[in-house]
Amino acid sequence: MAQYKLLVRTLSPVHIGNGNELRLGFDFGILNGNTYRFHIDNILEKYYDPRQPYRLPKDMLYQNDYSNPTFFRYVVKGAPISRKMTPA
């Protein structure tokens, strides 16, 4: 089987995704200039209370939780730019 090594340059910005919109404070959080994509399963494993199954914390994580890498799928520098994300 032939193998090729390629360099691809895009002519415009590229978006890779499945069309689902992520929700600030539930799917991701922003702290100190970084965007944290939550790993919901790991967070709920720590904070889920079966006695109150429909109650989620006001904020998904506490500030000191941001130092725990198991709570995040990935972390990227910067914050997303969106017209939907307006200050409250």
Secondary structure, DSSP 8 states (H G I E B T S, - for coil): ----------SS------S----BTTTEEEETTEEEEE-HHHHHHHH--TTSTT---SSSS-GGGGG-GGGEEEEEES----TT----
